[in-house]
């Protein structure tokens, strides 16, 4: 059982490193246009979150108790509101300052 746990952590670690190296490489080499690089960074970030939830926190969406999934959904909504609200305010300020 311990061997299986170690392999799970190693797979998660390798996936996390790969999902971190890809955006760094794209930014460093300018391999894609800037909007595409931003899209790749966003996709890698979401995948990174899913890797951490599955391999390190062992949250499985089929066997996890409903309370944990509800708390996770509530956290996701709060993060979306905070990050989305911050971007909304920054974009509005950007437009108002006519930069």
Secondary structure, DSSP 8 states (H G I E B T S, - for coil): -HHHHHHHHHHHHHHHHHHHHHHHHHHHHT-S-HHHHHHHHHHHHHHHHHHIIIIIS---TTTS-HHHHHHHHHHHHHHHHHHHHHHHHHHHHHHHTT-
